[in-house]
Amino acid sequence: MTGFIGKIGSETIKSANHFLELFAFARRLLALLFQRHKEGRAMVYRTTVKQIYFTAIQALPIVVFISLIVGSIIIIQSAGHSGLIEESAVLSDVIVILIIRELGPLFVAIIVILRSAIAITIEAGYMTILKEIDSIEMMGIDPVYVVCLPRLLGITTATLCLFLVFDTVAIFGGYAVAWTATSVPLDNFLSGIGKSITTTDIIVPIIKALFFGVIIAANCLYRGLNVKLDVTQIPSTCSKAAVECLLYCLFVNILISVLFYL
């Protein structure tokens, strides 16, 4: 019994230390946004653009496809229950709550985690094992600035852009698909969405998307840079990074929703 309690205590301390180290790493990354560096600026710009292209542009087909399916299902199911076809105001409120407030940011975060989070964890892990990080540091350049910052900027920007695309396609594309199965007038639907959306409904999901981008980038880079000098550690590190990103995003999503909507 004592050994079991001791194990729980050691795991709790280990998790707390990891969280504090991750928070310190994220703080260091964000602090770089307000510092001016002469060395490596061109490299940071090029890497940021490449990361946005990989995370946002290349992910557009899958984001559009998933958002179309999600939007169609939500609209059809919402309109098909409790006479919501006749209550367009209620239907609009449901769409705003489910798609714009909650599911939009979460689905985008999951897609970014699956496509980009694992990729940058592997990349950072190999750069650590192959001593590329040490080589950059020996050149007198901060590796966190030239390696981590552009990926933070790229993933955060891409997450925000994909969220906007997801919501737009889910609402308009979803209704276009659902139009064949429901009798909701298009004018009433769009006007109802416009009436249901408030300034908070616009700002809060954007805040969520930005937080998700920072969480995903910081956690995956931290995990990758702390890989031990063994290639076999990379798969397990990627698995841990992906699961942690999802859990952190879910926690932050709940916390932000509670702060702004309750």
N, C-alpha and C positions, 0 to 999 in steps of 0.2 A: 504493500500500500504506500509506504514511504517512497519507494523507488518510482511508483507511478506518479505520485504527486510531484516528486522532484523532476521527472521527465516533462510533465506539463509546465512546471515553472521554468525549466531551461528553454523549452520551446517558446514560451511566452516572451522571455527575455530576448531570445534570438530574433523573434519577429519584431519586437519593439526596436531593437538595434537596427534591423534592416530598414524599418520604416523611417527612423530618424536619419539614417545615412542617405536613404533615397530622397527624403525631404531636403537635406542639405545639398545634395547633388542638383536637385531641381532648382533650388534657390540660386546656386552658383550659375546654372545655365541661364536663368532669367536675368541675373545681374549682368551677364555679358551683353544683353540687349541695350544697356545704357552705357556701355563702354566703347570707346573708339580704338580700334586696332589698325595699325598700318600694314602689318604683315598678314598675308593670307586673305585679304578682303576679296580679291578676285576669285580665289578658290571657294570661299564661303558662298559667294553669289552663284557660281556655277553649280555647286553641289545643292544649294537650295532649289534652284530651278529644276535640276534633275529629280530631286526628291518630290517636288510638286507634280512633275510630269508622271513619275512612277506611281505615286499614291493617288492622285486625283484623275489625271487624264486617262491613264490606262485602266483605271477602275470604273470609269463612267458606264461602260456597257452593263456590267454586273449590278451597279448601283441603280441604273435606270430600270433594269429588269426586275430586281427585287422590290423597288419602290412601286412599280406598276402592279405587281402581284399584291403587295401589302395594302396599297390604297384601294384596289378593287375589292379585296376580301372585306376590309373594314367597312367600306361604303355599302356593299351588298348586304352584309350581315346586319349592319346597323339599320339600314332601311327596311330590312325584312322582318324586324321584330318590333312589337309593341306599337305598330301603326306609325312608325317614324317617317314613312313616306309622306304622310299628311302633315307631320310635325317637322317642317324643314328647319325650324330654329333649333329643335332638339338634336336633329341630325348634324347640324353645323357645329353645335357645341361638342358633340361626340368626336367629330373629325378633328377639331382643334385640340381637344384634350389628348386623344390617342396618337395622332400623327405628328402634329406640330410640337406639342409639349413633351411627349414621352418617347414614342417609338422612333421618330425621326433621328434624334441624336444617338439613341442606343443602337439602332441598326447600322448607322454609319460607323459608329465606334467599333462594332463587331467586324464589319467589313475591313476597316483599316487594320484592326488587330490581326486578322487572318492573312491579309495581303502584305502589309508593310511592317508590322511590329516584329513578326518572326524574322523577316528579311533583315532588318537592321540589327536585330540581336545576333544573328549569324555573322553579319558583316563586322560588327564591333568585336565579336568574339574572335574571329580569324585575324583581325587587325591586332588584337592583343597578343594572340599566340604567336603570330609571325613577327612580332616586335616592331610593327609599323608605328604603333603609338609611341614606343620608346624612341624611334628614329625621328619622329616629328618633334618630340620634346627635346632631343639632342640638338636640333636645328635652332632652338631658341623660340619655338612657336608653341603656344598653348594648344595641346591636342583637343581640349574641350571646346575651344573656340572654332578650330577649323574642321573638326570631325563631328562634334555633337550639336553645336549651335545651328548649322544649316539643316540638319535633320529635324531638329525641334521646330524651326521655322517652317520647313517644308511640310511636315506632317500636320502641324497645327493649322496652317493655311489650307491645306488640302481637306482636312476634316471639316472645316467651316464651309468651304465651297461645296463639298459633297453633301453636307446637310441641307444646304439651300436647294441643290438639285433634287435631292431625295424628296423633300417636302413638296416642291413644285410638281414633280412627276406623280407623286402619290395622290395629290389632290386632283389635279386636272386630268392626268392620264388615267387615274383610278376611276374617276367619274365617267370618262369617255368609255371605259370598258364596262362599267356598271350600268351605263345608260341603256344598254340593250336589255337589261334584266329588271330595271326599275322604271318607275314613272315620275321620278323627281324632275321637275322642270329645271332646265339648266340655269335660267336667270335667277330663280329663287334659290338654287343651291349656291351659286357664286355670291349673290348678295347676302345670303345667310352666313357664309364663311366670313365675308367682310365685316358683318356686324358682330360676329362672335369673337373675332381676333381683337385683342387689346394690345396696347404698347408692351405690357409685361409678357404677353405671349410671343412677341417678336424678340425682345431683349433676352429673356431667360434661356430659350433654346440656343441662342448664339453664345451665351456665357457657357452653357453646358458643352457645346461643341469645342470651344476654346480650351476649357478645362480638360476635356477628353484628349485633345491633341497633345497638350502638355504632359498629361499623365502617361499616355502611351509612349511618347518619345522618350521621356525621362526614365521611365521604368525599364524599357527595353535597352536603352543605351547603358544604363547603370548595370544591368545584368550582363550585357555583353562585355563591357570593360572589366568586369570582375570575374571573368571566366579564368579558371586555373589553367596552367600551361599543359593542357591535355585536350586534344580534339574531341575525345569521347564525352567531354562535359557539355559540349555545345547543344546536342539534342535535348538533354534534360533542362538546360538553362533556357532554351527557347520555350519548352513546355511551361516552365515556371513563370516566365515573363508573360506569356499569353494569358494564363489563368489569372495572374495577379492584375494585369491590365483590365481584364473583364470585371473582376471583383471591385477594383478601385473605381472603375467607371460606374458600376451599379451603385456603389455607396455614395459617390459624389452626386449622381443623378437623384437619388432619394433625398439627400441632404439639401440640394438646391431647390427641389420641388417643395420640400417642407418649409424652407425659409421664405419662399416667395408666394406659395399658394395656400398655406395653412395659417 
